[in-house]
Amino acid sequence: MQSWTALCVLAALWSLAWGVGWMSGAADSWVFAAAGLVLLGCASWARRSAVRNTPPRHL
């Protein structure tokens, strides 16, 4: 689950960085921002599935 969390953070930072580039006028950076948002959605879905599918822990 830690790897999915790390991937979510990385994809969010990727989208944010390219979104800032898009706002400042860098060419085609909106494509990279959109790809980062897609990756963020996939990683969030996988993380949510991993959390939901973990067996309950009994102490």
N, C-alpha and C positions, 0 to 999 in steps of 0.2 A: 504494500500500500504506500510505502514511502516513495517508491519510484514514481507512482502515479501522481502523488502530490508534487514531487519535484518537476515532473513533466508539465503539470498545470501551471506552476510558477514560471517555468521557462517559456511556455507558450504565451502566458499573459505578458511577460516582459517583452517577448518578441513582438507581439501585437502592439504594445504600447510604444515601443521604439519606432516601429515602422509607421504607426499612426502619427507620431510626432514628425517624422520625416515627411509624411504626406501633407501635414499642415504647413510645413515650412517650404513645400514646393518641390521636393525630390521626385524625380521622374519614376513612375510606375511603383511607387512605394505602397500604394493602396492595395496592389495585388499581394504583396508580402504581408500586409496587415490583415487582409481577408484570409489568407492561408493560415496565419497564426491564430485567428479566431476559430477557424475550422479545427485546427489541432487542439485548441483549448477546449472546444466542445467535446471532441472525442476523448481527450484525457479526463475531462470532468465526468463523462459518462462511465468510463472504465473505472475511475476512482470510486464513484458511487456504487457501481456494481461490486467492486471488491469489498467495500465496507458492508454492503448488504449481505454478501455471500459468506462472510466470515462466521465461523461457528461461535456460539456464545461461550464466554469464558466463565467457568465456575471456580470459585475460590475454595 
